[in-house]
Amino acid sequence: MVYPFDYFQHRRDCKFKQTERAQRIQTLTSYHGAFTTPERQILAKPIKELVQDVHKQVIQPIDILRTYGKAALKAHEKTNAVTEVMIDAAEVWTKDGSINFKGPLAGIPISLKDSIVVGGFDTTVGYSCNVGNKGEKDGTMVRILKDAGAIPYVKTNLPVTLLSFESTNDVWGRCTNPHNNKYSPGGSTGGEAALMAAGGGRIGIGSDVAGSVRAPAHFSGIYSLRCSTGRWPKNGMVTSMPGQEGIPSVFSPMTRTLGDLSYFTKSMISMKPWKYDHSVHPIPWRPDVVKEYEEKKTLRIGVLRTDGVVDPSPACARAVDEVVTALKKEGHEVVDVEPPSPYEALYIASQLLNADGCKTFKSFFRAGEWEDPGAKQMSWLMSLPSPIKYVYYLWVKYIRRDEVWAGLIKDWKPKSAYEQWKFVTKREAYKAKFHDWWEQEAKIDIMITPPNATPAVPHDGMKDAVSSCGYTFLFNLLDYTCGIMPITHVDKTLDQLPSEFDFKKLNGVAQGAYKLYDAIAMHGLPVAVQVVGQRLEEEKILAVMQRIEDALGDDKYQLMEID
């Protein structure tokens, strides 16, 4: 379609989806108003107990759906977290045999990132060109969930491009952080995080290619698990970068509580997802691994204090310190570690993820469509003519004397297959080097790291902070299992930058992150830690996360109250 007709169609499609959402919410008349006492009891129960109640027929799935449907609409009003409202259809599914209420997730409402395909609903992924693309059948992920007894009830907001720690697009609007509406809930699975943090759900599914279930959990104060590729289904999705395999995206769980995260992960794997999705490894849940790490008297834990690119802000460093103190008190061996250069990983991963020159995610844009400021920075730099880019590189390296930023932009261009294969070779060499370091030098059970250099970014902050994702991106390159657990909140007194802090001495990546750090403005925002294992170690990570939460005792993170 030719501009301006393309632009007018874009505006019409955005208006159509927002009107459709508003009308669906308006027709759900029984889903508004204050919570009743029985509804508050349902909201307070872990999913394991709710499933048992459904199995015993103590409670009906429709009652759980109505409770969480009401909670989701309240959370949406606060954060703009919800995209497709599927509650009417979900009521039908509870009655027509679509859902197996004898499964391990019987009766549990589940929210889904907007990119997950549900039959009868659009999967826009925030692009207006996808409006009206509804398919007749559920995608693979949703088929597994329904067979497990779960009830999909809402889809949630994300960034157009899926390449941002914010969640904004023209189709659905801007999603906000429930703790402070001037800040992002994270991305690309930000709607999920906002919904759960505000109490609008207990479990959901997102995807992660550079930190997209982990940054939102950290920004919003919930729990998430970045599974290794092959442990969790990936089919039945729509993406902004089909064919991108340099750094594979993985779908992974997000929950309001740690107990729910463990139960949900175990339940999904018990469904033998490899029978539904050829990409899943046939690895059953391993209770022996859980038992080993629940009972192991002394864990050897490595602490990554900094990735050498952007030192963690005072708030994020303090969260790590709180966990270290609790673990030492329990008698665990805690050592600071220096793994192979995380900067090298950031360099390789960023080149691989954008090897197409940012062409694929841009190909879905219509004329006049809003583009995430972080993704726009990447594509703008990618499109600069080579001579101009080289002059810029020389200026950064020799005038600004910024080796870090200069190294990242030097090869920032579309790659031929020949060039991309060279980067794949570098990726594999780095993975081997890291594995050898972990096994032979560090000899650790798990590693604790900050999830990001700062807490949540303010809206449109990714224009500056787009490159500051090394604490999560590193483990996408390695394909390691990582858990996020909220620890504390930003404190305007404790988390101020020291008086001697010199912004001008920072490299370009760190400047982008620290430009946004303000402990007073950020007061009350959640702060998490990242718990890292090696590849396919989901059971171990969940067991160790529980050990950490137990060690924190009364000092553990307090969830937001449900209004």
C-alpha positions as CSV (number, residue, x, y, z in Angstrom):
1,M,0.0,0.0,0.0
2,V,1.3,3.5,-0.8
3,Y,1.6,6.4,1.6
4,P,-0.7,8.2,2.6
5,F,-3.2,5.3,2.2
6,D,-0.9,3.0,4.2
7,Y,-0.8,5.6,7.1
8,F,-4.6,6.0,7.1
9,Q,-5.0,2.2,7.2
10,H,-2.6,2.0,10.1
11,R,-4.6,4.5,12.1
12,R,-7.9,2.8,11.3
13,D,-6.5,-0.6,12.4
14,C,-5.2,0.8,15.7
15,K,-8.4,2.5,16.4
16,F,-10.4,-0.7,15.6
17,K,-8.3,-2.8,18.0
18,Q,-8.6,-0.3,20.9
19,T,-12.3,0.1,20.3
20,E,-12.8,-3.7,20.2
21,R,-10.9,-4.1,23.5
22,A,-12.9,-1.3,25.2
23,Q,-16.2,-2.9,24.0
24,R,-15.2,-6.4,25.2
25,I,-14.3,-5.0,28.6
26,Q,-17.5,-3.0,28.8
27,T,-19.7,-6.1,28.0
28,L,-18.1,-8.0,31.0
29,T,-20.5,-6.4,33.4
30,S,-20.1,-9.1,36.1
31,Y,-16.3,-8.5,36.1
32,H,-16.4,-5.1,37.6
33,G,-16.7,-3.9,41.2
34,A,-15.0,-4.8,44.5
35,F,-13.8,-8.3,45.3
36,T,-16.1,-10.5,47.4
37,T,-14.7,-12.5,50.3
38,P,-14.7,-15.8,48.4
39,E,-12.8,-14.0,45.5
40,R,-10.2,-12.7,47.9
41,Q,-9.7,-16.2,49.2
42,I,-9.1,-17.4,45.6
43,L,-6.6,-14.6,45.0
44,A,-4.7,-15.6,48.1
45,K,-4.3,-19.3,47.2
46,P,-1.2,-20.7,45.4
47,I,-2.0,-22.4,42.1
48,K,-1.2,-25.8,43.5
49,E,-4.0,-25.5,46.1
50,L,-6.5,-24.1,43.5
51,V,-5.8,-27.1,41.3
52,Q,-6.4,-29.5,44.2
53,D,-9.7,-27.7,44.9
54,V,-10.8,-28.1,41.3
55,H,-9.8,-31.8,41.3
56,K,-11.9,-32.3,44.4
57,Q,-14.7,-30.2,43.0
58,V,-14.5,-27.9,46.0
59,I,-14.3,-25.0,43.6
60,Q,-15.5,-24.5,40.0
61,P,-13.1,-23.3,37.3
62,I,-15.6,-20.6,36.3
63,D,-15.3,-19.1,39.7
64,I,-11.5,-18.9,39.5
65,L,-11.8,-17.4,36.0
66,R,-14.3,-14.8,37.1
67,T,-12.0,-13.8,40.0
68,Y,-8.9,-13.4,37.9
69,G,-10.8,-11.9,35.1
70,K,-12.0,-9.2,37.5
71,A,-8.4,-8.8,38.8
72,A,-7.0,-8.5,35.3
73,L,-9.4,-5.7,34.4
74,K,-8.5,-3.8,37.5
75,A,-4.7,-4.2,36.8
76,H,-5.3,-3.2,33.2
77,E,-7.1,0.0,34.2
78,K,-3.9,0.8,36.2
79,T,-1.3,-0.2,33.7
80,N,-2.7,-0.8,30.2
81,A,-1.3,-4.3,30.4
82,V,-4.0,-6.3,28.5
83,T,-4.3,-6.6,24.7
84,E,-6.7,-9.3,23.6
85,V,-9.6,-9.8,26.1
86,M,-10.5,-13.5,25.8
87,I,-12.7,-13.8,28.9
88,D,-16.0,-14.3,27.1
89,A,-14.5,-17.1,25.0
90,A,-12.8,-18.6,28.1
91,E,-16.2,-18.9,29.8
92,V,-17.3,-21.0,26.9
93,W,-14.1,-23.1,27.0
94,T,-14.8,-24.0,30.6
95,K,-18.1,-25.6,29.6
96,D,-17.6,-27.1,26.1
97,G,-14.9,-29.6,26.9
98,S,-12.1,-27.6,25.3
99,I,-10.1,-27.8,28.6
100,N,-9.0,-30.9,30.5
101,F,-9.9,-30.2,34.1
102,K,-8.1,-33.3,35.3
103,G,-4.7,-31.9,34.3
104,P,-2.0,-30.4,36.5
105,L,-3.1,-26.8,35.9
106,A,-6.8,-27.5,36.2
107,G,-8.9,-24.3,36.3
108,I,-5.9,-21.9,36.5
109,P,-6.3,-18.7,34.4
110,I,-3.2,-18.0,32.3
111,S,-2.1,-14.8,30.7
112,L,-0.1,-14.9,27.5
113,K,2.3,-12.5,25.8
114,D,0.5,-11.1,22.7
115,S,2.8,-13.0,20.4
116,I,1.2,-16.4,21.4
117,V,-1.4,-17.7,19.0
118,V,-4.9,-18.4,20.4
119,G,-7.5,-19.6,17.9
120,G,-10.2,-16.9,17.1
121,F,-8.0,-14.0,18.2
122,D,-5.5,-11.7,16.5
123,T,-1.8,-12.0,17.2
124,T,-0.7,-8.5,16.3
125,V,2.7,-8.4,18.2
126,G,2.0,-4.6,18.3
127,Y,2.2,-4.2,14.5
128,S,-1.0,-2.8,12.8
129,C,-0.3,-4.9,9.7
130,N,-1.2,-8.0,11.8
131,V,-4.6,-6.7,12.7
132,G,-7.1,-9.3,11.5
133,N,-4.6,-12.1,11.3
134,K,-6.6,-14.4,13.6
135,G,-6.3,-18.1,12.9
136,E,-8.9,-20.7,13.5
137,K,-6.8,-23.0,15.6
138,D,-4.8,-22.7,18.9
139,G,-1.1,-22.6,18.5
140,T,1.0,-25.5,20.0
141,M,1.6,-23.7,23.3
142,V,-2.1,-23.0,23.9
143,R,-3.0,-26.6,23.0
144,I,-0.6,-27.9,25.7
145,L,-2.0,-25.4,28.3
146,K,-5.6,-26.4,27.6
147,D,-4.7,-30.1,27.8
148,A,-3.0,-29.3,31.2
149,G,-6.3,-27.6,32.4
150,A,-5.2,-24.0,32.2
151,I,-7.6,-21.3,30.9
152,P,-6.1,-18.6,28.6
153,Y,-8.0,-15.4,29.5
154,V,-6.0,-12.4,28.4
155,K,-3.1,-11.6,26.2
156,T,-0.7,-8.9,27.2
157,N,1.2,-5.8,25.9
158,L,4.7,-5.7,24.4
159,P,7.0,-3.4,22.4
160,V,6.6,-3.2,18.7
161,T,9.8,-4.9,17.3
162,L,10.0,-7.1,20.6
163,L,13.5,-5.6,21.0
164,S,13.1,-3.3,24.0
165,F,12.9,-3.2,27.8
166,E,9.7,-1.1,27.3
167,S,6.3,-2.2,26.2
168,T,4.7,0.4,23.9
169,N,3.1,0.3,20.4
170,D,0.5,2.1,18.3
171,V,-1.9,-0.7,18.3
172,W,-2.4,-1.1,22.1
173,G,-0.7,2.0,23.6
174,R,1.9,2.3,26.4
175,C,2.1,-0.2,29.3
176,T,3.1,1.3,32.6
177,N,4.8,0.0,35.7
178,P,2.2,-0.5,38.5
179,H,4.7,0.8,41.1
180,N,5.2,4.1,39.3
181,N,3.4,5.0,36.1
182,K,6.3,7.2,34.8
183,Y,8.4,4.0,34.4
184,S,8.4,1.0,32.2
185,P,7.3,-2.4,33.5
186,G,10.0,-3.9,31.3
187,G,10.0,-5.6,27.9
188,S,9.5,-7.3,25.7
189,T,7.2,-9.2,28.1
190,G,6.2,-6.1,30.0
191,G,2.4,-6.6,29.9
192,E,2.8,-9.9,31.7
193,A,5.0,-8.4,34.4
194,A,2.7,-5.4,35.0
195,L,-0.4,-7.7,35.1
196,M,1.1,-10.0,37.7
197,A,2.8,-7.4,39.8
198,A,-0.6,-5.6,40.1
199,G,-2.3,-8.9,41.0
200,G,-4.2,-9.4,37.7
201,G,-2.8,-12.9,37.4
202,R,-0.7,-15.5,39.0
203,I,1.0,-17.2,36.0
204,G,1.8,-16.3,32.4
205,I,4.2,-17.0,29.5
206,G,6.6,-14.6,27.9
207,S,9.6,-14.9,25.6
208,D,13.3,-13.9,26.0
209,V,15.9,-13.1,23.4
210,A,18.0,-10.6,25.4
211,G,16.3,-10.5,28.8
212,S,12.7,-10.2,27.8
213,V,11.2,-12.2,30.7
214,R,14.0,-11.2,33.1
215,A,14.1,-7.4,32.8
216,P,10.3,-7.2,33.2
217,A,10.4,-9.4,36.3
218,H,13.2,-7.2,37.7
219,F,11.5,-3.9,36.8
220,S,8.0,-4.9,38.1
221,G,8.7,-7.2,41.1
222,I,7.7,-10.7,40.0
223,Y,9.5,-14.0,39.4
224,S,10.6,-15.5,36.1
225,L,12.6,-18.3,34.7
226,R,14.6,-18.1,31.5
227,C,14.6,-21.7,30.4
228,S,17.2,-23.1,28.1
229,T,16.3,-23.7,24.5
230,G,14.6,-27.1,24.1
231,R,13.1,-27.3,27.6
232,W,10.0,-25.2,26.9
233,P,7.8,-25.2,23.7
234,K,8.3,-22.5,21.1
235,N,5.9,-23.3,18.3
236,G,2.5,-21.5,17.9
237,M,3.9,-17.9,18.0
238,V,4.2,-14.8,15.8
239,T,7.4,-12.9,16.0
240,S,9.0,-9.7,14.7
241,M,12.2,-11.5,13.5
242,P,11.2,-14.8,11.9
243,G,14.3,-16.8,10.9
244,Q,16.6,-15.2,13.4
245,E,18.6,-18.0,15.0
246,G,21.9,-16.4,15.9
247,I,20.5,-15.9,19.4
248,P,17.4,-18.0,19.7
249,S,14.4,-16.7,21.5
250,V,12.9,-18.9,24.2
251,F,9.4,-18.9,25.7
252,S,9.5,-19.1,29.5
253,P,7.2,-18.8,32.6
254,M,6.5,-15.7,34.7
255,T,4.7,-15.8,38.0
256,R,3.7,-13.7,41.0
257,T,5.3,-16.1,43.5
258,L,8.2,-18.5,43.6
259,G,6.1,-21.4,44.7
260,D,3.9,-20.9,41.6
261,L,6.9,-20.7,39.4
262,S,8.2,-24.1,40.5
263,Y,4.8,-25.7,40.3
264,F,4.0,-24.3,36.9
265,T,7.3,-25.3,35.4
266,K,7.0,-28.8,36.7
267,S,3.4,-29.0,35.5
268,M,4.3,-27.9,32.0
269,I,7.2,-30.4,31.7
270,S,5.0,-33.2,33.1
271,M,2.8,-32.6,30.0
272,K,5.6,-34.1,27.8
273,P,5.7,-31.0,25.6
274,W,8.0,-32.9,23.2
275,K,4.9,-34.8,22.1
276,Y,3.4,-31.6,20.9
277,D,6.5,-29.6,19.7
278,H,9.4,-31.2,17.9
279,S,11.8,-28.5,19.2
280,V,11.5,-29.7,22.9
281,H,14.0,-32.1,24.3
282,P,12.4,-35.3,25.8
283,I,13.7,-34.5,29.3
284,P,11.2,-35.3,32.1
285,W,11.1,-33.3,35.3
286,R,14.0,-34.4,37.5
287,P,13.0,-34.6,41.2
288,D,16.3,-36.1,42.1
289,V,18.0,-32.8,41.0
290,V,15.5,-30.7,43.0
291,K,16.2,-32.9,46.1
292,E,20.0,-32.7,45.7
293,Y,20.0,-28.9,45.7
294,E,17.3,-28.6,48.4
295,E,19.5,-30.8,50.7
296,K,23.1,-30.0,49.7
297,K,24.5,-28.6,52.9
298,T,27.0,-26.1,51.5
299,L,26.5,-24.5,48.0
300,R,29.4,-22.9,46.3
301,I,28.1,-19.7,44.8
302,G,29.8,-17.3,42.5
303,V,29.0,-13.6,42.5
304,L,29.4,-11.5,39.4
305,R,29.7,-8.0,40.8
306,T,30.0,-6.2,37.4
307,D,30.0,-7.2,33.8
308,G,32.9,-4.8,33.2
309,V,30.7,-2.7,30.8
310,V,28.2,-1.0,33.1
311,D,28.7,-1.3,36.9
312,P,25.4,-2.0,38.7
313,S,23.8,1.1,40.3
314,P,23.7,1.3,44.1
315,A,20.2,-0.1,44.3
316,C,21.1,-3.2,42.2
317,A,24.4,-3.7,44.0
318,R,22.6,-3.6,47.3
319,A,20.2,-6.3,46.3
320,V,23.1,-8.6,45.4
321,D,24.7,-7.7,48.8
322,E,21.6,-8.6,50.7
323,V,21.5,-12.1,49.1
324,V,25.2,-12.6,49.7
325,T,24.8,-11.7,53.3
326,A,21.9,-14.1,53.8
327,L,23.7,-17.0,52.0
328,K,26.9,-16.5,54.1
329,K,24.8,-16.5,57.2
330,E,23.5,-19.9,56.2
331,G,27.0,-21.2,55.9
332,H,27.3,-21.3,52.1
333,E,30.6,-20.7,50.3
334,V,30.2,-17.4,48.4
335,V,33.0,-16.2,46.2
336,D,33.4,-13.2,43.8
337,V,34.0,-14.4,40.2
338,E,35.4,-13.0,37.0
339,P,34.2,-15.1,34.1
340,P,35.5,-14.7,30.5
341,S,34.8,-11.2,29.2
342,P,31.1,-10.4,29.3
343,Y,31.9,-7.6,26.9
344,E,33.0,-10.1,24.3
345,A,29.7,-11.8,24.7
346,L,27.7,-8.5,24.3
347,Y,29.7,-7.8,21.2
348,I,29.1,-11.2,19.6
349,A,25.4,-11.5,20.7
350,S,24.5,-8.0,19.4
351,Q,26.1,-8.6,16.0
352,L,24.3,-12.0,15.7
353,L,20.9,-10.8,16.8
354,N,20.9,-7.9,14.2
355,A,22.8,-9.7,11.5
356,D,20.1,-8.8,9.0
357,G,20.8,-5.1,9.4
358,C,17.5,-4.7,11.4
359,K,15.6,-5.2,8.1
360,T,13.2,-8.0,9.3
361,F,11.6,-6.2,12.2
362,K,11.4,-3.0,10.1
363,S,9.7,-4.8,7.2
364,F,6.4,-5.0,9.2
365,F,6.1,-1.2,9.8
366,R,3.6,0.8,8.0
367,A,4.0,4.5,7.1
368,G,4.0,6.7,10.2
369,E,4.0,3.8,12.6
370,W,5.7,4.6,15.9
371,E,9.0,2.8,16.5
372,D,10.5,1.9,19.8
373,P,13.3,4.5,20.5
374,G,15.8,1.8,21.4
375,A,15.2,-0.2,18.3
376,K,15.2,3.0,16.3
377,Q,18.7,3.8,17.6
378,M,20.0,0.4,16.4
379,S,18.4,0.6,13.0
380,W,19.5,4.3,12.5
381,L,23.1,3.4,13.2
382,M,22.8,0.3,11.0
383,S,21.6,2.5,8.1
384,L,24.4,5.1,8.2
385,P,26.6,5.0,5.1
386,S,29.9,3.2,5.7
387,P,32.2,6.2,5.4
388,I,30.1,8.3,7.9
389,K,29.9,5.3,10.3
390,Y,33.7,4.9,10.1
391,V,34.3,8.5,10.9
392,Y,31.9,8.2,13.8
393,Y,33.8,5.1,15.0
394,L,37.2,6.9,14.8
395,W,35.7,9.9,16.7
396,V,34.4,7.6,19.5
397,K,37.6,5.6,19.8
398,Y,40.3,8.3,19.4
399,I,38.6,11.5,20.5
400,R,36.2,10.3,23.1
401,R,38.6,7.4,24.0
402,D,35.7,5.1,24.5
403,E,36.9,1.6,23.5
404,V,33.7,-0.1,24.7
405,W,31.2,1.8,22.5
406,A,33.7,2.0,19.6
407,G,34.1,-1.8,19.7
408,L,30.3,-2.4,19.6
409,I,29.7,-0.1,16.6
410,K,32.8,-0.9,14.5
411,D,31.1,-3.9,12.8
412,W,27.6,-2.7,13.1
413,K,26.3,-3.4,9.6
414,P,24.2,-6.1,7.8
415,K,26.1,-9.4,7.6
416,S,26.5,-11.7,4.6
417,A,26.0,-15.4,5.3
418,Y,29.8,-15.7,5.2
419,E,30.2,-12.9,7.9
420,Q,27.4,-14.3,10.0
421,W,28.9,-17.8,10.1
422,K,32.1,-16.2,11.4
423,F,30.2,-14.8,14.3
424,V,28.5,-18.1,14.9
425,T,32.0,-19.6,15.2
426,K,32.9,-16.9,17.7
427,R,29.8,-17.6,19.7
428,E,30.6,-21.3,19.9
429,A,34.2,-20.6,20.9
430,Y,33.0,-18.2,23.7
431,K,30.5,-20.8,25.0
432,A,33.2,-23.4,25.2
433,K,35.5,-21.0,27.0
434,F,32.8,-20.1,29.5
435,H,32.0,-23.7,30.1
436,D,35.6,-24.6,30.8
437,W,35.9,-21.6,33.2
438,W,32.8,-22.7,35.1
439,E,33.8,-26.3,35.4
440,Q,37.6,-26.1,35.9
441,E,38.3,-22.7,37.4
442,A,35.3,-21.3,39.2
443,K,33.8,-24.8,40.2
444,I,30.5,-23.2,41.3
445,D,27.0,-24.5,41.7
446,I,25.3,-21.3,40.6
447,M,26.1,-17.7,40.0
448,I,24.3,-14.6,41.4
449,T,24.3,-11.4,39.2
450,P,22.4,-8.2,38.9
451,P,19.7,-8.6,36.3
452,N,20.4,-5.1,34.9
453,A,22.6,-2.2,35.8
454,T,19.6,-0.1,36.9
455,P,16.0,-0.6,38.1
456,A,13.2,0.2,35.6
457,V,13.8,2.7,32.9
458,P,11.5,5.8,32.5
459,H,9.3,5.8,29.5
460,D,11.3,6.2,26.2
461,G,14.5,5.6,28.2
462,M,15.6,2.8,25.9
463,K,16.8,5.5,23.5
464,D,19.7,5.9,25.9
465,A,19.8,2.4,27.5
466,V,19.3,0.2,24.5
467,S,22.9,-1.3,24.7
468,S,22.8,-1.7,28.5
469,C,21.5,-5.3,28.5
470,G,24.7,-7.3,29.1
471,Y,23.7,-8.9,32.4
472,T,20.8,-10.8,30.7
473,F,22.1,-11.0,27.1
474,L,25.2,-12.8,28.2
475,F,23.1,-15.8,29.2
476,N,21.1,-15.8,26.0
477,L,24.3,-16.3,24.1
478,L,25.3,-19.1,26.5
479,D,21.8,-20.5,26.6
480,Y,22.0,-20.9,30.4
481,T,19.0,-21.3,32.7
482,C,18.4,-18.1,34.8
483,G,15.9,-17.2,37.4
484,I,14.8,-13.7,38.6
485,M,13.6,-13.1,42.1
486,P,12.7,-9.7,43.5
487,I,14.7,-8.8,46.6
488,T,14.1,-5.2,47.7
489,H,12.9,-1.7,46.5
490,V,14.9,1.4,45.6
491,D,15.5,3.5,48.6
492,K,16.0,7.2,48.0
493,T,18.4,7.5,50.9
494,L,20.4,4.2,50.7
495,D,20.7,4.2,46.9
496,Q,22.0,7.6,46.0
497,L,25.1,7.8,43.7
498,P,28.3,8.6,45.6
499,S,29.3,12.3,45.6
500,E,32.5,11.4,43.7
501,F,30.6,9.7,40.9
502,D,31.8,11.0,37.5
503,F,29.4,10.6,34.7
504,K,31.9,11.9,32.1
505,K,34.3,9.0,32.8
506,L,31.8,6.3,31.8
507,N,31.8,4.5,28.5
508,G,29.0,5.2,26.0
509,V,27.0,2.1,27.1
510,A,27.2,3.0,30.8
511,Q,26.4,6.7,30.2
512,G,23.2,5.6,28.5
513,A,22.2,3.6,31.6
514,Y,23.3,6.1,34.2
515,K,21.6,9.0,32.4
516,L,18.4,7.5,33.7
517,Y,19.4,6.6,37.2
518,D,17.8,8.7,39.9
519,A,17.3,7.1,43.3
520,I,14.8,9.8,44.5
521,A,12.6,9.5,41.4
522,M,12.9,5.7,41.4
523,H,12.1,5.3,45.2
524,G,9.9,2.3,45.7
525,L,10.7,0.5,42.4
526,P,11.5,-3.2,42.7
527,V,15.0,-4.5,42.5
528,A,15.8,-8.2,41.8
529,V,18.8,-10.5,41.5
530,Q,19.5,-13.1,38.8
531,V,20.3,-16.7,39.7
532,V,22.2,-18.4,37.0
533,G,22.9,-22.1,36.3
534,Q,24.3,-23.8,33.3
535,R,22.3,-25.1,30.3
536,L,19.1,-27.1,31.0
537,E,19.3,-26.7,34.8
538,E,15.8,-25.5,35.5
539,E,15.3,-27.9,38.5
540,K,18.5,-26.8,40.1
541,I,17.8,-23.0,39.7
542,L,14.3,-23.3,41.1
543,A,15.6,-25.3,44.1
544,V,18.4,-22.7,44.8
545,M,16.0,-19.8,44.4
546,Q,13.9,-21.4,47.2
547,R,17.0,-21.8,49.3
548,I,17.7,-18.1,48.8
549,E,14.2,-17.0,49.7
550,D,14.3,-19.2,52.8
551,A,17.6,-17.6,53.8
552,L,16.1,-14.1,53.5
553,G,13.4,-15.1,55.9
554,D,11.4,-12.1,57.1
555,D,13.5,-9.8,54.9
556,K,12.1,-11.4,51.7
557,Y,10.4,-9.2,49.1
558,Q,6.8,-8.1,49.8
559,L,4.4,-8.3,46.9
560,M,2.2,-5.4,45.9
561,E,-1.2,-5.5,47.6
562,I,-4.1,-6.4,45.4
563,D,-6.6,-3.5,45.4
